[in-house]
Amino acid sequence: MNRTRIFILLCLIHAVTGARVAGQQSPAIKVVAPGAELKKLSDQFAFSEGPAVNKKGDIYFTDQPNDKIWRYDRNGKLSLFMDKTGRSNGLYFDQHGNLISCADEKNELWSISPDKKVTVLLSHFEGKRLNGPNDLWIDPHGGIYFTDPYYQRAYWDRKQPDISGQKVYYLPKGKSQAIIVEDSVERPNGIVGTPDGKYLYVADIKANKTYRYEINHDGSLKDRQEFIPQGSDGITLDNEGNLYITGKGVTVYSNKGEMLGNIPVPSKWVGNICFGGKDRRTLFITASESVYTLQMQVKGVE
């Protein structure tokens, strides 16, 4: 093998190496800040999930088995925000600073005010209980897209879903009835949209695919395209349009669907991610029992 081929091979290997932990090699992925280290904040959780960032840059996330919501503020302080959260999973802040939660204890969507007052936004579709809202994204108009897969919970009084199929729904702002916007996926999970409200990404974790849709003016979807052949538990976007996929570490794809590389995380499973901090350049990673941060060159768009 000549020197040119060896050099190219080494570059390719370097490009897909991940973030360092405790002095390991820094990644060459262009989105990660030079010399950045993956930092573990805590490993006290049963299963961390659903991070969301408020306007100030504070990050809130769930520990669903322990029924808690935690806060990691922009100054680096970790604290408990709320206990007894309806088994909250995915979270997202609305335009008024309320924390919208996929609370699957009773298969509901919650709105949690800054002073922790709970309002149930939705619990049924056409008179039947939802499967178990899992993850969500709020569009620029205030409408809520959410995934509704079925994962049997030990705390439920049922052993099968009331609604056949596992769907994606849209709840228009101010409405009490949701509409189905996607019913042909196998098990939708992670979901995120572009900040201009033009496109929606949905991860089908069972089919191991992530789709991109165009969003119509009424909130319905059209022109489904397979964006990447990889599903995910959670997904997010940065300000360059790159898509972040969780599972075995964090895999980053360009806005054209080209893989930029993988950020290894020392955990069996990475559930979800978001950007936060004062400048939105902190990637926050929920990885089962642990949560991590990584400094980035790009910014989040939440």
Secondary structure in CASP SS format (residue, H / E / C, confidence):
PFRMAT SS
TARGET T0000
AUTHOR 0000-0000-0000
METHOD secondary structure of the structure
MODEL  1
M C 1.00
N C 1.00
R H 1.00
T H 1.00
R H 1.00
I H 1.00
F H 1.00
I H 1.00
L H 1.00
L H 1.00
C H 1.00
L H 1.00
I H 1.00
H H 1.00
A H 1.00
V C 1.00
T C 1.00
G C 1.00
A C 1.00
R E 1.00
V C 1.00
A C 1.00
G C 1.00
Q C 1.00
Q C 1.00
S C 1.00
P C 1.00
A C 1.00
I C 1.00
K C 1.00
V C 1.00
V E 1.00
A C 1.00
P C 1.00
G C 1.00
A C 1.00
E E 1.00
L C 1.00
K E 1.00
K E 1.00
L E 1.00
S E 1.00
D C 1.00
Q C 1.00
F C 1.00
A C 1.00
F C 1.00
S E 1.00
E E 1.00
G E 1.00
P E 1.00
A E 1.00
V E 1.00
N C 1.00
K C 1.00
K C 1.00
G C 1.00
D C 1.00
I E 1.00
Y E 1.00
F E 1.00
T E 1.00
D E 1.00
Q H 1.00
P H 1.00
N H 1.00
D C 1.00
K E 1.00
I E 1.00
W E 1.00
R E 1.00
Y E 1.00
D C 1.00
R C 1.00
N C 1.00
G C 1.00
K C 1.00
L E 1.00
S E 1.00
L E 1.00
F E 1.00
M E 1.00
D E 1.00
K C 1.00
T C 1.00
G C 1.00
R C 1.00
S E 1.00
N E 1.00
G E 1.00
L E 1.00
Y E 1.00
F E 1.00
D C 1.00
Q C 1.00
H C 1.00
G C 1.00
N C 1.00
L E 1.00
I E 1.00
S E 1.00
C E 1.00
A E 1.00
D C 1.00
E C 1.00
K C 1.00
N C 1.00
E E 1.00
L E 1.00
W E 1.00
S E 1.00
I E 1.00
S C 1.00
P C 1.00
D C 1.00
K C 1.00
K C 1.00
V E 1.00
T E 1.00
V E 1.00
L E 1.00
L E 1.00
S C 1.00
H E 1.00
F E 1.00
E C 1.00
G C 1.00
K E 1.00
R E 1.00
L C 1.00
N C 1.00
G C 1.00
P C 1.00
N C 1.00
D E 1.00
L E 1.00
W E 1.00
I E 1.00
D C 1.00
P C 1.00
H C 1.00
G C 1.00
G C 1.00
I E 1.00
Y E 1.00
F E 1.00
T E 1.00
D E 1.00
P C 1.00
Y C 1.00
Y C 1.00
Q C 1.00
R C 1.00
A C 1.00
Y C 1.00
W C 1.00
D C 1.00
R C 1.00
K C 1.00
Q C 1.00
P C 1.00
D C 1.00
I C 1.00
S C 1.00
G C 1.00
Q C 1.00
K E 1.00
V E 1.00
Y E 1.00
Y E 1.00
L E 1.00
P C 1.00
K C 1.00
G C 1.00
K C 1.00
S C 1.00
Q C 1.00
A C 1.00
I E 1.00
I E 1.00
V E 1.00
E E 1.00
D C 1.00
S C 1.00
V C 1.00
E C 1.00
R C 1.00
P E 1.00
N E 1.00
G E 1.00
I E 1.00
V E 1.00
G E 1.00
T C 1.00
P C 1.00
D C 1.00
G C 1.00
K C 1.00
Y E 1.00
L E 1.00
Y E 1.00
V E 1.00
A E 1.00
D E 1.00
I C 1.00
K C 1.00
A C 1.00
N C 1.00
K E 1.00
T E 1.00
Y E 1.00
R E 1.00
Y E 1.00
E E 1.00
I E 1.00
N C 1.00
H C 1.00
D C 1.00
G C 1.00
S C 1.00
L E 1.00
K E 1.00
D E 1.00
R E 1.00
Q E 1.00
E E 1.00
F E 1.00
I E 1.00
P C 1.00
Q C 1.00
G C 1.00
S C 1.00
D C 1.00
G C 1.00
I E 1.00
T E 1.00
L E 1.00
D E 1.00
N C 1.00
E C 1.00
G C 1.00
N C 1.00
L E 1.00
Y E 1.00
I E 1.00
T E 1.00
G C 1.00
K C 1.00
G C 1.00
V E 1.00
T E 1.00
V E 1.00
Y E 1.00
S C 1.00
N C 1.00
K C 1.00
G C 1.00
E C 1.00
M E 1.00
L E 1.00
G E 1.00
N E 1.00
I E 1.00
P C 1.00
V C 1.00
P C 1.00
S C 1.00
K C 1.00
W C 1.00
V C 1.00
G C 1.00
N E 1.00
I E 1.00
C E 1.00
F E 1.00
G E 1.00
G C 1.00
K C 1.00
D C 1.00
R C 1.00
R C 1.00
T E 1.00
L E 1.00
F E 1.00
I E 1.00
T E 1.00
A E 1.00
S E 1.00
E C 1.00
S E 1.00
V E 1.00
Y E 1.00
T E 1.00
L E 1.00
Q E 1.00
M E 1.00
Q C 1.00
V C 1.00
K C 1.00
G E 1.00
V C 1.00
E C 1.00
END
